Structures are given as C-alpha cells and as structure tokens.
Amino acid sequence: MRIHKVRLGSNEIRVARPAPIPARLALRDEGHWLSMHADRGGAEQLVALWSLAARSAHSLVHLPIRANAAPDGVVSEGLPTSLDLVLLHHSLQFPTGSWKEVRARLGTGAPQVAETPHDDFRDESATASQRRLHAAHRDHLRFDIAAHTLFVVGSSTAFREHGAALRGLVEEAPSHMHRRRNAGHCCAELSAGPWSRPRTRRNVPTLLHVQYCADWHA
C-alpha cells in the first residue's frame, strides 16, 4: 500500500492506495447500473481492499482504475463512463464534492504494509441478505459519484455483509466456470440502500454488478 495524507481545511484526509494498482479490475457506469469486471487476481485484490475498508474507519481506500479497459467481448448499451473506486467508512462524513481537490494533491505517498485475514468474510451468515430486508436494518451501503469516481460508503457491518458476496465470488467462480462452461457468467451483485428503486436520490444506480472474467483479454 501507499498512504497519502492531505490537509482539507482543519481535517487531515488519509488515503490508502494499493501498490501495484490492480490491472484487471474495471469499473463503469452503464447508465442503468454499475458494472465491474475482475479476473481471479483482480477479485482477490478487491476482497482484500474491501476487508481493509471494513476494518479501517479512518482511511479512504482508493482504487485508481478508470484507465483500465473492460475485457474484450463486453457489450454495453450506450456509452459507459469509466470510474475509479473509493471505499470509506460513513463515520468520516467525507464530502465527495471535495474529492477532485484531494486527489490532485495526493503526491507519491509513503509505503506501508497492510495485512488482512485470508479468510475474512467467511464467518458472515447466509442470513445477511435477509437482515437487509427488515425495515429496522440500518447497515446499508451508500453509492455516490463525483469526479469520475464511485464512492461506496458504509459501516463496518455493511462492508462485511456485502464482502461475503465478494468472497463467494473469489472462491466459487473458478470452479463454477470450469464445471459449467455453458452456464453463463458468474457474478456478485451489491446494492445500495434499502430502496427498491433503481437509482439513489442523487441519481446514481443502486446496483453494482461484479462479474468474474476467467480469460481477460483487453
């Protein structure tokens, strides 16, 4: 990892970036939904960074991946917009409108080792998705887009519950594609908020579709 610190008013913003940057991880705003494509290595890196976001309430986890092209053969309707990704704890109350300024001042940062458990999210119950359907449940993710960046904001619980789906993708997709070659793609779908509508109040799609790509050719 590389750790960057930027002063924003009276606050110091701490940004963690993976080093090296995942090459086979691409994120796009398709208009009606958000799509992400990842090979095995990219999916494993995403899970590790998701785990870091769940455990670190004081840092923005930034994946500068908007220059990454989607794999060959991916078909989109219209003209999708490539995006970076930022994962952050809701307690930071970071103003996403300030991200462009913060990003421009990141500099080279300082190297730092960050480790997360290899088995993180495996202990999450299969009832997590059912809990999110209850009206009293408040641990939802929130999506926002600013400066060509998707912000995924949530509590540690929200990140852990959705992280279980990403962990399942890493562990099940390779064998799924091998055993069922004509079964179509393998994916995980992450949703924002308790809403049933397709877009947030800020007009951002509420569905993030993460697709596993075994043979990535960009």
N, C-alpha and C positions, 0 to 999 in steps of 0.2 A: 504494500500500500504506500501511497504518498499522502501526507497530511498537509493541508493548506489552511492558513489562518488569515482571515480578512476582517478588518475593523469596519463595522457598519454602524455609524452613529456611536452610541455608547456600548454597543454589543460587539463581541468578537464571534465571528462565524467560523466554525471548524468544518472543513470539507475533507472527506476521505475519498480518494480515488484508487481504483485497482491499478496495479502495475505488474505486468503489462495490461493494456486495455483489451478487453475481450474482442477478438476479431470476428468471430462467428456468432454474433448476437446482434440482431437488427430490430428496431422498433419503429413503427409507423402509425400515423393517424390516418385511418382509412375513411374517415367521414362518419360512418355509422358505428364503427367500433375501433378499438386499438388492437394492433396485431404485433406480435413479437415472434421471431424465428430464432431457433437456437440449435446448434449441434450438441453432441454429448458434452464436450468441453465447455461450451458457452452456457449450457444449462447448469452444469456443476458450479461454474463461477457465479451465476445468478443466484443459486441457492445459498452459496457462501456469503454473498453480499447481502442477501435478504436476511440471513441469520445475523449478520453484523448490525443491520438496521434494527432488528428486533431487540438486540442486546445493548445497543449504544443510543441512549436518548439525547446525546449531546452533539452529534455529528450529522451532517448531511452526507449521504453516500451517493456519489456522483459517478455515473457511467457515461462518459462522452462517446456515444456510439452512433450518432446520427450520420456520420460519414460512411458507416457500414451499409453496403448494399444488401438487399434481400437475396436469398438463393435464386438461382435460375429456375424458371418454371412457375414462380409465384405470380398469380394473376390478381390484379386489383381492379376495382371499379373506380373510374375517375383518376385523379392524380393524388396519390397519398403523400403525406408530409413526413419526412424522416425526423425522428426525435431523439434527443438524449433522454436519460432517465435519472431522476433523483429520488432516493428513498429517505424519508425522515420521520422522526417521532413527532406526534402532534403537539407535545408539550413545548417544543421550540417556538411554536407560533411564528414560523418564518414567513415573511411577506414575499410571496412568489414574484410579485412585481419588481422586487429588488434583485432577482437572480441574475439578470443580464449584467448589472454592475458588479456583483460579487464575482461572477465567472470571469469577467475581464481582468480582475485583479488577483487571480489565484496564484500566478507565478509557478515556479517549478516545484514547490513544496519540499517536504522533508521525508525521507524514507522511514517507514515504521512497519514492524511485523505485527500482523493481526491474525489471530487464530480463532476459528470457530469449530465446534464439535462436528465430527464427520457424520454423526447420527442425529444431528439436530432436526427437530420437527417430527421425528418418528413416533414420539410419545403423544402426538396430538390425536385426540379421539376422532373417530369417524362421525361423531355427532356434532362436530364443529359447524358444519353447514346447516344443521337443523337449529342450532342455537342462534344463528344469524337471522333466522326467520321470525323469531319471537320479537314482539313489539318492544319488550323491555331491554333487548340487547342493544348495547351502545358501542361495541368494539368493531366498528366498520372502518374500512379503508375509505379514503377520500382521494379523488383524482382532480388534478388541475393542470393546465398547460400554460406555460409562459416562456418566451424566448426560445421557442423550438425545443422545449423540454417538458416531459411528462413528470409531474410530481405525484408520487404515491405517498400519502400521509396517513399515519395511523398510530394506534397504541401498540405496545409490545404484544398484547394478546391478539390484536388484529393481524399483525405481521406473522405471528406464529400460526394462527389458524389457516391463513392463506399459504404460508410456507409449506404446510403439509401437502398441499396440492402440487407445489413445485417439486418437492422431494419425491412424490409419487411419480412425477413425470421423468425424473432422472433415473429412478430405479426400474420403472416398468416399460418405458418407451423402447429401449434397445431390444428387449426380448419380444415385446409386442410386435414390433416391425419385422422381426425375424420369424416369428411363429405365424403371423397373419399378414402375409405380403399383400393381399388384396383387400385388407380391412380398412383402407384409408389411413389418414394421418392420426397421430397420437398427440393429444394436446391437454393443456390445463386452462381453465377459464377462471379469471379472478374478477370479482365485481366490486363496485364502489357503492357504499351507502346502502340504506335499507329500501331504496326506491325500486319500483318495478319499471320505471320509465327508462328509456334508452340513453338519456343524456342528463348530466347534472344541471344544477341551477346556473352554472357558468358555461353551459353549452358544450361540455366535454363528454365524450362517450363514457358510459358506466361499465363497459365490458372490455377487459384486456384478455385477448386470446393468445396464449403462448403455445406455439407449435414446434414440435420436435422434428428436426431435419437430419436424418441419418447421413445422407450423402449431400454435403453442402458444396455447391459449385456456384460461385458468384461471378 
